[in-house]
Amino acid sequence: MASPSPQPASVLDLAPVVPVVVIEDAGDAVPLARALVAGGLPAIEVTLRTPAALEAIRQIAGRVPEAVVGAGTVISPEQVADTVAAGARFLVSPGWTDVLLEAMRGSGVPFLPGVSTTSEVVALLERGVREMKFFPAEAAGGTAYLKSLAGPLPQARFCPTGGIGPDSAPDYLALPNVACVGGSWMLPQDAVAARDWGRVEALAREAAALSAGGRCR
């Protein structure tokens, strides 16, 4: 078995795209993760939107050492503790409060608190946090909004998520304050339902090759 991948200093630097995964059946977790890793997307955000999510994180952490599995949709200190105990190696929240931020900071793993306004970004910078999730990206202003933040707040780095697909991802990646994007287009529902992991791997490989302007890195 391969050795576990090193604990990342920053989730933002692992790949241009972080798959945002909703797992209904924990039995799909391992083959799905293996397909994403084989396609070049090692950072996998399993959202806490289903009853299977915690077990899915546990399965990926224990059986797919090449993956860097994280927990998404984290909104409480209890979820921070439960997901890290299950093996989550990074945390992502759709928004943040001081209570949630304190729990994530104390977890010992990297975290991306969610923001959608300039004031939220400034508040996090005041608290020493420079890496953030921009959510919901398209609904909150998209590339135009993030571009407008780059001048006054160049120290903030973002992973925009929400409504992003393969056509819009390169536009986000072209921005100086965007390190990666989150999305689920490499996990179409019909492919997951059919357990067509070969198709998932192929789509993951295309996503991994994305860069600013759509050019392969």
ZASE-422158 format. One record per residue: residue number from 1; chain; x negated, y negated, z of N, C-alpha, C, O in turn. Coordinates in pm, whole numbers, plus 50000, padded with zeros to 5 digits. Example, Ala and Ser with C-alpha at 12.3 -4.5 7.8 and 13.67 -1.06 7.14 Angstrom:
BEGIN
[r 1 "A" [48681 50569 50780] [48770 50450 50780] [48680 50330 50780] [48576 50332 50846]]
[r 2 "A" [48715 50225 50708] [48633 50106 50714] [48710 49997 50787] [48659 49886 50804]]
% end
This chain:
BEGIN
[r 1 "A" [49915 50119 50000] [50000 50000 50000] [49912 49876 50000] [49807 49872 50064]]
[r 2 "A" [49957 49773 49927] [49882 49650 49921] [49881 49582 50057] [49972 49598 50138]]
[r 3 "A" [49773 49505 50079] [49765 49429 50203] [49862 49313 50198] [49889 49259 50091]]
[r 4 "A" [49915 49273 50314] [50004 49158 50315] [49934 49034 50262] [49816 49012 50288]]
[r 5 "A" [50008 48952 50188] [49951 48828 50138] [49925 48735 50256] [49996 48742 50357]]
[r 6 "A" [49824 48649 50246] [49791 48560 50358] [49908 48468 50393] [49988 48432 50306]]
[r 7 "A" [49915 48429 50519] [50016 48332 50560] [49988 48201 50488] [49877 48148 50499]]
[r 8 "A" [50085 48146 50416] [50058 48025 50340] [50045 47903 50430] [50118 47890 50529]]
[r 9 "A" [49952 47815 50395] [49945 47687 50464] [50060 47599 50419] [50114 47519 50496]]
[r 10 "A" [50099 47616 50292] [50211 47540 50237] [50289 47627 50141] [50231 47688 50051]]
[r 11 "A" [50418 47634 50159] [50505 47708 50068] [50505 47643 49931] [50524 47709 49829]]
[r 12 "A" [50483 47512 49928] [50495 47438 49804] [50390 47476 49701] [50408 47451 49582]]
[r 13 "A" [50281 47537 49744] [50170 47564 49652] [50163 47709 49603] [50066 47745 49537]]
[r 14 "A" [50262 47791 49634] [50255 47932 49598] [50292 47957 49452] [50232 48043 49388]]
[r 15 "A" [50388 47884 49399] [50434 47903 49262] [50517 47782 49223] [50566 47712 49311]]
[r 16 "A" [50535 47756 49093] [50615 47641 49053] [50763 47656 49086] [50836 47557 49091]]
[r 17 "A" [50808 47779 49108] [50949 47805 49136] [50961 47898 49256] [50892 47999 49265]]
[r 18 "A" [51049 47861 49349] [51083 47947 49462] [51223 48002 49438] [51319 47926 49437]]
[r 19 "A" [51238 48134 49417] [51370 48191 49398] [51456 48174 49523] [51413 48204 49634]]
[r 20 "A" [51578 48127 49503] [51674 48113 49612] [51771 48230 49600] [51851 48235 49507]]
[r 21 "A" [51764 48322 49696] [51827 48453 49682] [51944 48469 49777] [51933 48440 49896]]
[r 22 "A" [52056 48514 49724] [52172 48553 49805] [52187 48704 49791] [52217 48754 49682]]
[r 23 "A" [52168 48777 49899] [52171 48923 49894] [52296 48975 49965] [52314 48954 50085]]
[r 24 "A" [52380 49042 49890] [52503 49099 49946] [52480 49237 50005] [52546 49276 50101]]
[r 25 "A" [52386 49312 49946] [52357 49449 49987] [52208 49458 50023] [52123 49441 49936]]
[r 26 "A" [52178 49484 50149] [52038 49490 50193] [51959 49596 50117] [51837 49589 50111]]
[r 27 "A" [52029 49694 50059] [51961 49795 49980] [51899 49741 49853] [51812 49805 49794]]
[r 28 "A" [51944 49624 49810] [51887 49562 49691] [51763 49479 49721] [51692 49439 49630]]
[r 29 "A" [51737 49454 49848] [51634 49357 49885] [51496 49396 49833] [51426 49313 49774]]
[r 30 "A" [51456 49519 49855] [51320 49560 49819] [51299 49563 49668] [51202 49503 49622]]
[r 31 "A" [51385 49629 49588] [51361 49626 49443] [51372 49486 49385] [51299 49452 49292]]
[r 32 "A" [51461 49404 49438] [51472 49267 49390] [51343 49190 49418] [51291 49121 49331]]
[r 33 "A" [51293 49202 49540] [51169 49132 49575] [51052 49182 49492] [50969 49102 49448]]
[r 34 "A" [51045 49311 49469] [50936 49365 49388] [50941 49312 49245] [50837 49285 49185]]
[r 35 "A" [51061 49296 49191] [51076 49242 49056] [51030 49097 49051] [50963 49057 48956]]
[r 36 "A" [51066 49018 49151] [51025 48878 49154] [50873 48865 49168] [50811 48784 49099]]
[r 37 "A" [50814 48945 49256] [50669 48941 49275] [50598 48984 49147] [50500 48922 49106]]
[r 38 "A" [50646 49090 49083] [50585 49138 48959] [50593 49032 48850] [50506 49026 48762]]
[r 39 "A" [50697 48948 48855] [50711 48841 48759] [50631 48717 48792] [50629 48622 48713]]
[r 40 "A" [50564 48716 48906] [50478 48604 48940] [50537 48504 49037] [50486 48392 49051]]
[r 41 "A" [50647 48543 49106] [50710 48453 49204] [50703 48517 49342] [50797 48585 49383]]
[r 42 "A" [50594 48495 49416] [50577 48564 49544] [50658 48504 49659] [50693 48576 49753]]
[r 43 "A" [50688 48374 49655] [50765 48311 49762] [50913 48333 49736] [50965 48291 49632]]
[r 44 "A" [50982 48397 49828] [51122 48435 49809] [51203 48382 49926] [51182 48421 50041]]
[r 45 "A" [51296 48293 49897] [51383 48236 50000] [51514 48314 50005] [51596 48303 49915]]
[r 46 "A" [51533 48390 50111] [51658 48465 50130] [51750 48378 50214] [51721 48348 50330]]
[r 47 "A" [51861 48338 50156] [51952 48247 50226] [52038 48323 50327] [52077 48438 50304]]
[r 48 "A" [52066 48257 50438] [52147 48318 50543] [52296 48295 50516] [52368 48241 50599]]
[r 49 "A" [52338 48338 50399] [52477 48318 50357] [52559 48446 50358] [52679 48443 50334]]
[r 50 "A" [52495 48556 50386] [52565 48684 50387] [52526 48763 50512] [52420 48738 50570]]
[r 51 "A" [52610 48859 50553] [52575 48942 50669] [52450 49026 50646] [52386 49071 50742]]
[r 52 "A" [52414 49049 50518] [52299 49133 50487] [52166 49059 50492] [52060 49120 50482]]
[r 53 "A" [52171 48926 50508] [52050 48846 50490] [51938 48882 50587] [51823 48897 50545]]
[r 54 "A" [51969 48896 50714] [51865 48923 50813] [51797 49057 50787] [51675 49068 50796]]
[r 55 "A" [51877 49158 50757] [51819 49290 50726] [51740 49285 50597] [51638 49353 50584]]
[r 56 "A" [51784 49204 50500] [51710 49189 50375] [51573 49130 50401] [51473 49176 50345]]
[r 57 "A" [51566 49029 50486] [51437 48970 50522] [51348 49075 50588] [51229 49085 50558]]
[r 58 "A" [51407 49152 50678] [51331 49255 50749] [51276 49360 50651] [51161 49402 50662]]
[r 59 "A" [51358 49401 50555] [51316 49501 50457] [51204 49448 50368] [51105 49518 50344]]
[r 60 "A" [51219 49325 50320] [51116 49269 50232] [50985 49251 50309] [50878 49284 50258]]
[r 61 "A" [50995 49198 50430] [50875 49176 50512] [50801 49306 50540] [50678 49309 50542]]
[r 62 "A" [50875 49413 50561] [50813 49540 50597] [50768 49624 50480] [50678 49707 50495]]
[r 63 "A" [50829 49604 50363] [50803 49698 50252] [50749 49633 50125] [50711 49703 50031]]
[r 64 "A" [50745 49501 50121] [50689 49433 50003] [50583 49334 50052] [50607 49214 50057]]
[r 65 "A" [50465 49386 50088] [50364 49300 50150] [50313 49190 50058] [50260 49090 50106]]
[r 66 "A" [50328 49208 49926] [50281 49104 49834] [50372 48982 49834] [50332 48874 49789]]
[r 67 "A" [50493 48998 49885] [50588 48888 49889] [50564 48799 50010] [50515 48845 50114]]
[r 68 "A" [50598 48672 49996] [50602 48580 50109] [50750 48547 50127] [50803 48456 50063]]
[r 69 "A" [50814 48621 50215] [50959 48607 50231] [50991 48501 50335] [50929 48494 50441]]
[r 70 "A" [51090 48418 50301] [51133 48315 50393] [51283 48317 50411] [51355 48389 50341]]
[r 71 "A" [51330 48238 50504] [51473 48227 50532] [51523 48091 50490] [51463 47989 50522]]
[r 72 "A" [51635 48090 50416] [51697 47965 50376] [51831 47946 50444] [51883 48038 50507]]
[r 73 "A" [51886 47827 50431] [52012 47790 50496] [52001 47807 50648] [52097 47850 50714]]
[r 74 "A" [51886 47774 50702] [51864 47781 50846] [51920 47654 50909] [51878 47543 50874]]
[r 75 "A" [52015 47668 51002] [52080 47549 51059] [52085 47548 51211] [52146 47459 51270]]
[r 76 "A" [52021 47646 51276] [52024 47649 51423] [51895 47707 51478] [51827 47784 51410]]
[r 77 "A" [51860 47670 51602] [51743 47730 51665] [51754 47881 51678] [51653 47951 51671]]
[r 78 "A" [51875 47932 51696] [51893 48077 51705] [51854 48146 51575] [51791 48252 51575]]
[r 79 "A" [51892 48085 51464] [51855 48142 51334] [51705 48134 51311] [51647 48225 51251]]
[r 80 "A" [51642 48028 51358] [51496 48020 51350] [51433 48140 51420] [51348 48208 51363]]
[r 81 "A" [51476 48164 51543] [51418 48274 51621] [51447 48409 51557] [51358 48494 51549]]
[r 82 "A" [51571 48430 51512] [51610 48560 51457] [51537 48590 51326] [51492 48703 51304]]
[r 83 "A" [51524 48490 51240] [51461 48516 51111] [51310 48536 51123] [51253 48620 51054]]
[r 84 "A" [51246 48459 51211] [51102 48478 51231] [51077 48616 51293] [50980 48683 51256]]
[r 85 "A" [51162 48658 51385] [51149 48792 51443] [51167 48900 51338] [51107 49007 51347]]
[r 86 "A" [51250 48872 51237] [51272 48970 51130] [51159 48973 51029] [51152 49063 50946]]
[r 87 "A" [51070 48874 51034] [50956 48873 50944] [50950 48755 50849] [50863 48752 50762]]
[r 88 "A" [51040 48658 50863] [51035 48540 50776] [50904 48466 50795] [50860 48444 50908]]
[r 89 "A" [50843 48427 50685] [50712 48360 50690] [50722 48213 50654] [50621 48142 50655]]
[r 90 "A" [50841 48166 50622] [50868 48024 50611] [51017 48002 50629] [51097 48095 50617]]
[r 91 "A" [51054 47877 50659] [51192 47843 50688] [51235 47725 50602] [51157 47632 50578]]
[r 92 "A" [51359 47729 50556] [51413 47620 50475] [51551 47585 50528] [51634 47673 50550]]
[r 93 "A" [51576 47456 50549] [51707 47412 50597] [51769 47317 50496] [51697 47245 50427]]
[r 94 "A" [51903 47315 50487] [51969 47223 50395] [51968 47079 50445] [51983 46985 50368]]
[r 95 "A" [51949 47063 50575] [51939 46932 50639] [51866 46950 50771] [51814 47059 50798]]
[r 96 "A" [51860 46847 50853] [51786 46863 50978] [51841 46773 51087] [51903 46670 51060]]
[r 97 "A" [51817 46815 51210] [51839 46735 51330] [51712 46747 51413] [51626 46830 51384]]
[r 98 "A" [51699 46665 51515] [51580 46676 51599] [51573 46811 51669] [51464 46865 51687]]
[r 99 "A" [51687 46865 51708] [51689 46996 51774] [51641 47105 51678] [51557 47188 51715]]
[r 100 "A" [51693 47104 51555] [51651 47204 51458] [51505 47185 51420] [51431 47283 51406]]
[r 101 "A" [51464 47062 51403] [51325 47035 51366] [51229 47084 51473] [51125 47141 51441]]
[r 102 "A" [51264 47063 51600] [51178 47110 51710] [51166 47261 51708] [51058 47315 51731]]
[r 103 "A" [51276 47330 51679] [51273 47476 51674] [51187 47524 51557] [51109 47618 51573]]
[r 104 "A" [51201 47462 51442] [51121 47502 51326] [50974 47472 51350] [50887 47552 51314]]
[r 105 "A" [50945 47358 51409] [50806 47324 51436] [50743 47421 51534] [50624 47451 51525]]
[r 106 "A" [50822 47471 51629] [50771 47564 51727] [50768 47709 51681] [50725 47796 51756]]
[r 107 "A" [50814 47735 51560] [50825 47873 51512] [50692 47935 51474] [50678 48057 51474]]
[r 108 "A" [50594 47851 51443] [50465 47904 51402] [50453 47934 51254] [50349 47981 51209]]
[r 109 "A" [50559 47906 51177] [50554 47929 51033] [50585 47799 50962] [50648 47710 51020]]
[r 110 "A" [50542 47785 50835] [50573 47662 50760] [50724 47645 50744] [50800 47742 50746]]
[r 111 "A" [50767 47520 50729] [50910 47494 50716] [50934 47374 50624] [50850 47284 50612]]
[r 112 "A" [51050 47375 50560] [51091 47267 50471] [51228 47217 50515] [51329 47277 50480]]
[r 113 "A" [51234 47109 50592] [51364 47053 50629] [51426 46983 50509] [51356 46922 50428]]
[r 114 "A" [51557 46991 50499] [51626 46934 50385] [51656 46786 50403] [51691 46741 50512]]
[r 115 "A" [51643 46710 50293] [51675 46568 50292] [51751 46534 50164] [51738 46604 50063]]
[r 116 "A" [51830 46427 50170] [51894 46377 50048] [51900 46225 50044] [51956 46168 49951]]
[r 117 "A" [51841 46159 50145] [51840 46012 50148] [51701 45961 50186] [51620 46032 50246]]
[r 118 "A" [51676 45837 50149] [51549 45773 50182] [51528 45766 50333] [51418 45787 50382]]
[r 119 "A" [51634 45735 50406] [51622 45723 50552] [51580 45855 50615] [51500 45856 50709]]
[r 120 "A" [51633 45966 50564] [51594 46098 50617] [51447 46125 50590] [51377 46181 50674]]
[r 121 "A" [51400 46087 50472] [51259 46106 50439] [51171 46025 50533] [51073 46077 50587]]
[r 122 "A" [51207 45899 50554] [51128 45813 50643] [51129 45868 50786] [51026 45865 50854]]
[r 123 "A" [51244 45917 50830] [51253 45972 50965] [51162 46094 50982] [51099 46110 51087]]
[r 124 "A" [51154 46177 50880] [51064 46293 50889] [50918 46250 50884] [50835 46306 50956]]
[r 125 "A" [50886 46152 50801] [50749 46103 50797] [50708 46047 50934] [50595 46066 50977]]
[r 126 "A" [50800 45979 51001] [50773 45930 51137] [50736 46044 51231] [50657 46026 51324]]
[r 127 "A" [50796 46161 51206] [50775 46278 51292] [50661 46366 51243] [50642 46476 51294]]
[r 128 "A" [50586 46318 51147] [50468 46390 51100] [50495 46499 50998] [50407 46580 50970]]
[r 129 "A" [50615 46502 50941] [50651 46603 50841] [50642 46541 50703] [50705 46438 50676]]
[r 130 "A" [50564 46602 50615] [50544 46546 50482] [50597 46635 50370] [50606 46592 50255]]
[r 131 "A" [50632 46757 50402] [50683 46850 50301] [50829 46878 50330] [50866 46916 50441]]
[r 132 "A" [50914 46860 50228] [51058 46863 50249] [51129 46929 50131] [51076 46938 50020]]
[r 133 "A" [51249 46976 50159] [51340 47022 50055] [51430 46904 50018] [51484 46837 50106]]
[r 134 "A" [51447 46877 49888] [51541 46776 49844] [51667 46847 49796] [51665 46917 49695]]
[r 135 "A" [51776 46829 49870] [51898 46907 49846] [52022 46823 49878] [52021 46745 49973]]
[r 136 "A" [52128 46839 49798] [52138 46912 49670] [52083 46826 49556] [52135 46718 49529]]
[r 137 "A" [51980 46873 49492] [51898 46790 49404] [51978 46718 49296] [51973 46595 49287]]
[r 138 "A" [52050 46791 49215] [52122 46727 49105] [52231 46634 49156] [52245 46522 49107]]
[r 139 "A" [52307 46679 49254] [52416 46597 49308] [52366 46474 49382] [52435 46373 49389]]
[r 140 "A" [52244 46481 49437] [52191 46371 49518] [52111 46270 49438] [52053 46178 49495]]
[r 141 "A" [52106 46285 49306] [52037 46185 49224] [51930 46240 49132] [51879 46168 49046]]
[r 142 "A" [51895 46368 49149] [51806 46434 49055] [51670 46370 49040] [51616 46312 49134]]
[r 143 "A" [51615 46381 48920] [51479 46333 48894] [51469 46182 48909] [51366 46130 48953]]
[r 144 "A" [51575 46110 48873] [51570 45964 48884] [51552 45921 49029] [51477 45828 49058]]
[r 145 "A" [51622 45987 49120] [51612 45952 49262] [51473 45984 49315] [51411 45901 49382]]
[r 146 "A" [51424 46103 49284] [51291 46142 49334] [51182 46053 49276] [51087 46018 49346]]
[r 147 "A" [51196 46016 49150] [51097 45928 49088] [51093 45794 49160] [50986 45734 49177]]
[r 148 "A" [51210 45746 49203] [51216 45617 49273] [51153 45624 49412] [51114 45521 49467]]
[r 149 "A" [51143 45743 49470] [51081 45759 49601] [50928 45766 49593] [50860 45739 49692]]
[r 150 "A" [50875 45801 49477] [50731 45825 49465] [50649 45700 49492] [50540 45709 49548]]
[r 151 "A" [50700 45583 49454] [50626 45460 49475] [50615 45420 49621] [50504 45407 49673]]
[r 152 "A" [50728 45400 49690] [50721 45356 49830] [50683 45466 49929] [50633 45436 50037]]
[r 153 "A" [50706 45593 49892] [50681 45704 49986] [50597 45813 49920] [50640 45928 49910]]
[r 154 "A" [50476 45778 49875] [50395 45875 49801] [50345 45992 49886] [50305 46095 49832]]
[r 155 "A" [50349 45976 50019] [50298 46083 50106] [50396 46199 50120] [50358 46304 50171]]
[r 156 "A" [50520 46182 50077] [50619 46289 50087] [50612 46380 49965] [50605 46333 49851]]
[r 157 "A" [50614 46511 49990] [50615 46611 49882] [50744 46692 49893] [50791 46722 50002]]
[r 158 "A" [50800 46725 49776] [50933 46785 49774] [50940 46916 49697] [50865 46940 49602]]
[r 159 "A" [51034 46999 49742] [51082 47113 49666] [51231 47088 49642] [51313 47121 49727]]
[r 160 "A" [51268 47029 49528] [51410 47006 49501] [51482 47136 49469] [51430 47223 49400]]
[r 161 "A" [51603 47149 49521] [51685 47269 49504] [51831 47226 49494] [51876 47135 49564]]
[r 162 "A" [51904 47293 49407] [52046 47266 49394] [52081 47217 49255] [52062 47100 49222]]
[r 163 "A" [52133 47308 49172] [52174 47272 49037] [52062 47269 48935] [52082 47223 48823]]
[r 164 "A" [51944 47318 48972] [51829 47316 48880] [51822 47446 48803] [51841 47554 48860]]
[r 165 "A" [51793 47437 48674] [51780 47554 48588] [51653 47546 48507] [51574 47453 48525]]
[r 166 "A" [51631 47642 48417] [51506 47646 48340] [51487 47526 48249] [51374 47490 48216]]
[r 167 "A" [51596 47462 48207] [51584 47347 48119] [51546 47220 48195] [51472 47136 48143]]
[r 168 "A" [51597 47205 48317] [51569 47084 48394] [51446 47097 48483] [51388 46996 48523]]
[r 169 "A" [51405 47219 48516] [51291 47238 48607] [51164 47166 48562] [51098 47104 48645]]
[r 170 "A" [51126 47171 48432] [51004 47100 48392] [51009 46949 48417] [50906 46888 48443]]
[r 171 "A" [51129 46890 48408] [51140 46746 48434] [51110 46715 48580] [51047 46613 48611]]
[r 172 "A" [51155 46801 48669] [51123 46784 48811] [50974 46806 48834] [50910 46728 48905]]
[r 173 "A" [50919 46911 48775] [50778 46944 48797] [50683 46837 48743] [50566 46832 48781]]
[r 174 "A" [50734 46752 48652] [50651 46645 48598] [50634 46529 48696] [50547 46444 48676]]
[r 175 "A" [50716 46524 48800] [50710 46414 48896] [50592 46432 48991] [50562 46544 49031]]
[r 176 "A" [50524 46324 49028] [50405 46336 49112] [50435 46383 49254] [50346 46436 49320]]
[r 177 "A" [50558 46365 49301] [50592 46404 49437] [50667 46537 49445] [50719 46573 49551]]
[r 178 "A" [50673 46609 49335] [50738 46741 49332] [50631 46848 49311] [50559 46846 49211]]
[r 179 "A" [50622 46941 49406] [50523 47049 49397] [50581 47176 49337] [50511 47252 49270]]
[r 180 "A" [50711 47199 49361] [50778 47316 49308] [50927 47290 49312] [50972 47190 49369]]
[r 181 "A" [51004 47379 49252] [51150 47367 49257] [51208 47499 49308] [51144 47603 49299]]
[r 182 "A" [51329 47492 49361] [51400 47612 49401] [51516 47637 49307] [51579 47542 49260]]
[r 183 "A" [51544 47763 49281] [51655 47795 49192] [51687 47942 49194] [51614 48023 49251]]
[r 184 "A" [51798 47976 49131] [51842 48116 49129] [51871 48166 48988] [51931 48272 48972]]
[r 185 "A" [51830 48090 48886] [51864 48130 48750] [51796 48260 48706] [51842 48325 48612]]
[r 186 "A" [51687 48297 48773] [51621 48423 48738] [51690 48544 48803] [51643 48657 48790]]
[r 187 "A" [51800 48517 48872] [51877 48623 48938] [52024 48615 48897] [52111 48597 48982]]
[r 188 "A" [52053 48629 48766] [52193 48622 48724] [52277 48731 48791] [52230 48843 48810]]
[r 189 "A" [52399 48696 48825] [52483 48788 48902] [52503 48922 48833] [52506 49026 48898]]
[r 190 "A" [52517 48919 48701] [52541 49046 48631] [52418 49137 48636] [52431 49259 48644]]
[r 191 "A" [52298 49077 48631] [52176 49157 48638] [52159 49219 48776] [52121 49336 48788]]
[r 192 "A" [52188 49141 48880] [52176 49193 49016] [52281 49301 49040] [52252 49404 49101]]
[r 193 "A" [52404 49277 48994] [52511 49375 49012] [52478 49507 48942] [52510 49615 48992]]
[r 194 "A" [52413 49497 48826] [52376 49616 48750] [52242 49674 48796] [52197 49777 48747]]
[r 195 "A" [52178 49605 48891] [52045 49643 48939] [51945 49653 48822] [51865 49746 48813]]
[r 196 "A" [51955 49556 48733] [51866 49548 48617] [51742 49470 48658] [51726 49353 48624]]
[r 197 "A" [51655 49536 48732] [51538 49469 48787] [51437 49433 48679] [51357 49342 48697]]
[r 198 "A" [51439 49504 48567] [51352 49468 48455] [51386 49331 48399] [51298 49253 48364]]
[r 199 "A" [51516 49303 48390] [51558 49171 48342] [51521 49063 48442] [51478 48955 48404]]
[r 200 "A" [51538 49092 48570] [51499 48996 48674] [51350 48967 48665] [51309 48851 48674]]
[r 201 "A" [51269 49070 48649] [51124 49050 48637] [51090 48964 48516] [51005 48875 48525]]
[r 202 "A" [51156 48988 48404] [51128 48911 48283] [51164 48764 48303] [51090 48675 48262]]
[r 203 "A" [51279 48738 48365] [51320 48600 48391] [51228 48533 48493] [51200 48414 48482]]
[r 204 "A" [51183 48610 48591] [51088 48557 48689] [50957 48518 48622] [50897 48417 48656]]
[r 205 "A" [50913 48600 48527] [50788 48570 48457] [50800 48440 48378] [50706 48360 48374]]
[r 206 "A" [50914 48419 48316] [50937 48294 48243] [50936 48175 48339] [50881 48070 48308]]
[r 207 "A" [50998 48193 48455] [51003 48086 48554] [50863 48054 48607] [50829 47937 48628]]
[r 208 "A" [50784 48157 48628] [50649 48139 48682] [50559 48063 48585] [50460 48003 48627]]
[r 209 "A" [50593 48067 48457] [50513 48000 48356] [50552 47853 48336] [50486 47781 48262]]
[r 210 "A" [50660 47810 48404] [50705 47672 48388] [50606 47574 48450] [50543 47603 48552]]
[r 211 "A" [50596 47459 48388] [50519 47349 48443] [50576 47221 48387] [50675 47224 48314]]
[r 212 "A" [50516 47111 48419] [50565 46983 48372] [50575 46982 48220] [50480 47018 48150]]
[r 213 "A" [50689 46940 48170] [50708 46935 48026] [50736 47069 47963] [50749 47080 47841]]
[r 214 "A" [50747 47174 48047] [50777 47306 47995] [50656 47382 47946] [50670 47491 47891]]
[r 215 "A" [50535 47325 47964] [50415 47393 47916] [50368 47495 48017] [50373 47471 48138]]
[r 216 "A" [50323 47609 47969] [50267 47711 48058] [50139 47660 48120] [50061 47588 48056]]
[r 217 "A" [50117 47697 48245] [49996 47651 48314] [49876 47731 48267] [49765 47707 48313]]
% end
